[in-house]
Amino acid sequence: MPKIKAKLTETQIKNAKPKASAYKLYDEGGLLLLVRPTGTKVWQYPYRVGGKYNICTIGQYPEVGAAEARRLRDDIKKQVKAGDDPNRIKKASQGQPDTTFEAVGRDWYSKQVWAEKHAKSILRTLEADVFPAIGHRQISKVTAQDIIGLLQDIEGRGAIDVAKRVNQRCVAIFDHAIAKNLCEFNPALGRSKILKKQEVKHRPSLTADQLPEYLQRLEIYRGGKVVQLALKLLSLTFVRPGELRGARWTEFDEEKSEWRIPADRMKMDRPHSRAYQGRNELYEAKTAQAAN
């Protein structure tokens, strides 16, 4: 079992003399008193948020007594439990701008104009792969090695394309920080060059000469009727597979032989329409689905 620290007494605190180097006196609940060579005594509380270690300075003794330090420590614990960063909250309350990488990254993100799906994808990647690793660091202190380590971690799980996109986002965030005079250079610039070259594998495709045989074989396909008709519709419209799988009957205008896909189902959040010549197949598809 871990050893439980007892409360420091006033006598212990007052009698703590400075030494050649700083040292710590430990109080209960993770609170500590740092005694510096100058004789200054400072209350601190170490904590972790997002797996990253940090220290929150609570105040200087005797301006902040032991009882007050313990009360403030409990407040900090609540913030950490809620997933908040106490140092960031402290800076905000003091009117100081938050210049951590995550704060600057979110500020950069808020200035962009993207389609909703694309915007959500970018934020999801930043929150999953970037902010937990370097979000707590002051942006002016993030180094090229920090970025390289971040990219190599992503590459290590085989997500090379994700690593390249992450590097692009980091470059843009640092450019934003430079424009706001928060750092002087861009340590992410060109770092994607350290990533492995990914072999591009194109999916097999049909040539024009192969299409007649494909359509003939599709006519005698003995699998599910819905699958057969879906492949026929795909041949008529050339939509993405996900758009085909998510199709709704309300999207089809059978009188005009037109398929109108709403923006919320399109990759770029723009509505899309396709004309087709296959009303018989559409009717068969409805009948086959109803039978299932």
ZIRATA-V592998 format. One record per pair of residues at least 12 apart in sequence whose ideal C-beta (glycine too) atoms are under 8 Angstrom apart, sorted by the first residue. I is the first residue (numbers start at 1). J is the second residue. If there is no record, write none. Layout:
# ZIRATA-V592998
I_J / I_J
This chain:
# ZIRATA-V592998
4_28 / 5_26 / 5_27 / 5_28 / 5_29 / 6_28 / 7_27 / 7_28 / 7_66 / 7_70 / 8_25 / 8_26 / 8_27 / 8_33 / 8_66 / 10_66 / 12_25 / 13_25 / 13_33 / 13_41 / 13_61 / 13_66 / 16_33 / 16_35 / 16_41 / 17_35 / 17_39 / 18_35 / 18_36 / 18_37 / 18_38 / 18_39 / 19_35 / 19_37 / 20_37 / 21_37 / 22_34 / 22_35 / 22_36 / 22_37 / 23_35 / 27_66 / 27_69 / 27_70 / 28_70 / 29_70 / 29_73 / 29_74 / 29_77 / 30_45 / 30_46 / 30_47 / 30_73 / 30_77 / 31_43 / 31_44 / 31_45 / 31_58 / 31_69 / 31_70 / 31_73 / 32_44 / 32_45 / 32_46 / 33_61 / 40_60 / 41_60 / 41_61 / 41_62 / 42_57 / 42_58 / 42_59 / 42_60 / 42_61 / 43_57 / 43_58 / 43_59 / 43_60 / 43_61 / 43_64 / 43_69 / 43_72 / 43_73 / 44_56 / 44_57 / 44_58 / 45_58 / 45_73 / 45_76 / 45_77 / 45_86 / 47_76 / 47_77 / 47_80 / 47_86 / 48_80 / 49_80 / 49_83 / 49_84 / 49_85 / 49_136 / 50_83 / 50_131 / 50_132 / 50_135 / 50_136 / 51_132 / 52_132 / 52_136 / 54_85 / 54_87 / 54_136 / 56_76 / 56_86 / 56_87 / 56_90 / 58_72 / 58_73 / 58_76 / 59_72 / 85_136 / 88_100 / 88_103 / 99_138 / 99_139 / 99_140 / 99_182 / 100_135 / 100_136 / 100_137 / 100_138 / 100_139 / 101_130 / 101_131 / 101_134 / 101_135 / 101_136 / 101_137 / 101_138 / 101_139 / 101_142 / 101_173 / 102_131 / 102_135 / 102_136 / 104_139 / 104_173 / 104_176 / 104_177 / 104_180 / 104_182 / 105_126 / 105_130 / 105_131 / 105_135 / 105_169 / 105_173 / 107_176 / 108_172 / 108_173 / 108_176 / 108_177 / 109_122 / 109_123 / 109_126 / 111_176 / 115_268 / 115_269 / 115_270 / 116_269 / 117_267 / 117_268 / 117_269 / 118_268 / 118_269 / 122_169 / 125_162 / 125_165 / 125_166 / 125_169 / 126_166 / 126_169 / 129_150 / 129_153 / 129_154 / 129_162 / 129_166 / 130_150 / 130_166 / 130_169 / 130_170 / 133_146 / 133_149 / 133_150 / 133_153 / 134_146 / 134_147 / 134_150 / 139_173 / 139_174 / 139_177 / 139_182 / 139_183 / 140_177 / 140_182 / 140_183 / 140_184 / 142_174 / 142_183 / 142_187 / 143_187 / 144_187 / 144_188 / 144_191 / 146_187 / 147_167 / 147_170 / 147_187 / 147_188 / 147_191 / 148_191 / 148_194 / 150_166 / 150_170 / 151_163 / 151_166 / 151_167 / 151_191 / 151_192 / 151_194 / 151_195 / 152_194 / 154_166 / 155_195 / 155_196 / 160_195 / 160_196 / 160_198 / 161_198 / 163_192 / 163_195 / 164_192 / 164_195 / 167_188 / 167_191 / 167_192 / 167_195 / 168_192 / 170_188 / 170_191 / 171_186 / 171_188 / 171_189 / 173_188 / 174_186 / 174_187 / 174_188 / 174_189 / 215_235 / 218_231 / 218_232 / 218_235 / 224_288 / 225_284 / 225_285 / 225_288 / 225_291 / 226_285 / 226_288 / 226_289 / 226_292 / 229_281 / 229_282 / 229_284 / 229_285 / 229_288 / 230_244 / 230_285 / 232_278 / 232_281 / 233_276 / 233_278 / 233_281 / 233_282 / 233_285 / 236_274 / 236_276 / 236_277 / 236_278 / 236_281 / 237_259 / 237_274 / 237_276 / 238_274 / 239_259 / 239_261 / 239_272 / 239_274 / 240_267 / 243_261 / 243_265 / 243_266 / 246_265 / 247_259 / 247_261 / 249_286 / 252_282 / 254_279 / 254_282 / 256_275 / 257_275 / 257_276 / 257_277 / 257_278 / 257_279 / 258_273 / 258_274 / 258_275 / 258_276 / 259_273 / 259_274 / 259_275 / 259_276 / 260_272 / 260_273 / 261_273 / 261_274
